[in-house]
């Protein structure tokens, strides 16, 4: 799931010329470099990143829950 978010973010970076958008997505890229980043941030921050990446509002909860799935949490704690 996080790989797909990285791809979307990279696509945004490669197709936009807006400096503000580029700066925001460079920061998002550095955050997404950490496979466990969504375990380390609060839900509001996570939702903001997902929104910036372009996830529709009605899919935010589903995507977020997939990113912090229990079996994934087990991997994070190992």
N, C-alpha and C positions, 0 to 999 in steps of 0.2 A: 504494500500500500504506500509506504513512504517513497519507494522508487518512483511510483506514478506521480506523486507530488513533486519530486525532484525534476522529473521530465517536464511537467507543466511549467514549473518555475524557470527552468532553462529555456523553454520555448518563449516564455514572456520576455526573458532577458535578451534573447536573440532577435526578437521581432519589434521591440519598442525603441523609440528614440527619445521618449520623455525622461529627462534626467531624474525627476522625482521618483518615477516608477522604477527606473534602473537602480537607484540608490536603495529603495525599499526592498527590491528583490535580490540585490546583492547581500543584504543583511539576512533575508529569509534563506538564501542559499547557504550562508554560513551556519545558520541554525539547523537546517535540514541535513547538513553534513554529519550530524550526530544521529545515529540510528535510534537513539533513545530520547530524543529531544522532547517528544510529547509527554513522556513520563516525568519530565523535569520542569514543566511549566503549568501554570494554572489554566483552567478551561477557557477563560476569557481571552487570554493571550493566544491559545491554540486556535480558537474560533477566528480571531483576527487574522492569523496567518492563513487559515483555510479560506477566509473571505478574500484576502489579497490574491491568493492563488486562483480564485475564480470558482470555488465550490459554491453551488447554489445554496441559499439559506435553508431550504427544506431538506438538504442532504448533510448539513453540518454535523448534526448529532450522530447520524449513522457513520459517517467517515471518521469522526473523532472516536467513536466507540470501537471501530475496527482498529484504529491506531493504538489504542490502549487495551486491547483485548487481553484477557487473563493469561492465556498461554504465552502471549508476547511479554507480559509482565514477568512471568517466570524466567524468560530468557534475560530480561533486564536485571533481575536480581542475582543471576548466576555469576 
